[in-house]
């Protein structure tokens, strides 16, 4: 291959690489899903970590608080519900015994709110 032919080939490849992009504002959207789907995956991933919620509910709640609060979530409603869940876990893990039932109810309500946007994420 001559130098001119090689240069033409490289130039053609460069121009092709700079061509039009997909209509999606996020090139990874087709692979990873919508922003909400990605946020739901992040929430589910956080909630999958930590102790077994059935065996150690207080330890599980404590393990989730900080990671949930650190999540960057684009969807406003989901972000609000995730922070409410973190608050509920905080109340449950630090609550006194007489308030345990109310704190558990708060956790259940917050989990349902998250699950309404991200089915099974907080289950």
SULNOR-V414088 format. One record per run of one state. SS is the DSSP state (alpha for helix, beta for strand, coil for the rest). FROM is the first residue (numbers start at 0). LEN is the number of residues. If there is no record, write none. Layout:
SS_FROM_LEN + SS_FROM_LEN
//
This chain:
coil_0_2 + alpha_2_15 + coil_17_11 + alpha_28_4 + coil_32_2 + alpha_34_14 + coil_48_8 + alpha_56_14 + coil_70_5 + alpha_75_19 + coil_94_2 + alpha_96_21 + coil_117_6
//
